[in-house]
Amino acid sequence: MVNMTSEEIKRAIEELGSGWELKDDKIIKTFQFPSFMNAIEFVNDIANIAEKVNHHPIITINWRTVKFSLKSFDVDAITERDIELAKQIEERRI
């Protein structure tokens, strides 16, 4: 696993699409859902993916709002694992 440069992170965030941003040394995005249960179903779907790839995001749930924060805490940096998980989150949301 290789840490990404600032330029690589910026490029990757642009490629992820709308809503992803770099904040507090993490890549984050907040999603809105029509109901609490829709939000929980989405979180459960992403939790299964995260468990399979053994890379777990910080997930904050507030009623119909879900926020994902991604960072590879084992190396204290954003890595390709974070970008790959963000891509999978985006694919599930569409």
N, C-alpha and C positions, 0 to 999 in steps of 0.2 A: 504494500500500500504506500502510495506516494502522496505527500502533501501537495496541494495545489498552490500555484502562485496567485497573487491578487488579480492579475490579468486573466488567468485561466478561470478563476472563480467568477469574475464579472462576465466573461463570455458565456460561461455555463448558465448563469442566472438569466441572461438575455435569451438563451436558447430554450430555457424551461418555459418561458411564457409569462403572461400577465400575473402579477401578484407576488411573485417570489422576490425577496430582497435580502440583502446582507445587513444584519443588525446584531450588534453585540457578539461578533465573531461566530455567528451562526447564519445559516440560510433559513429563512422563515416564510411561511405563508399561512394566511387565515382563510378559512372556508366558511360560508354561510349555508345553512340547510333549512328546508321548510319546516322541519320539526326536530324535536330532541331525538326521537327514535331514528330519524334519517341520519343525524349526526353520529349517533352511537353505532349504527350499522356500518357507516363509512369507516369509523375508527376501528371497529372489529376487523373489517376487511384489510385495512393497512396493518393492523397488529399481526395478522396472519402472515402477511408478506414480510414484515420486519423480522418475525421469528424465523422464517425460512432462511433469510439471508444473514441472520444473526447480527443485525444492525438496527438498533432501537432508537427512534426519535423521542424527543420530549413532546408530549401531547397534552395540550390544555383544552379542556372541554368546558364551555360555558353556555349552557342551554342549547341553542342551535348553532353555536359558533365553535369551530375546531381550529386550533392553531398548532402547526407542526414546526418544530425547531430542530434543525439537523446540524450535527457536528460530531466528528469522530473524537470522542473524549479520551480514548486510549492514547492518541497522539496529540491531543489538544489542538486540533486544526480541522479545517474542512478538507475532505479528501474526495476522491472519485466515488467512494461508497455513498457519501451523502448525496452527490449529484444523481447517482443511479437510483437511490431510494426516492428522491424528489421526482424523478421521471416516472417511476412506478406509481407514485401518489397521483401525479397528473393524469396518467393513463386511466386510473380507476375513477377519477372524478368526472371524466368526459362522458 
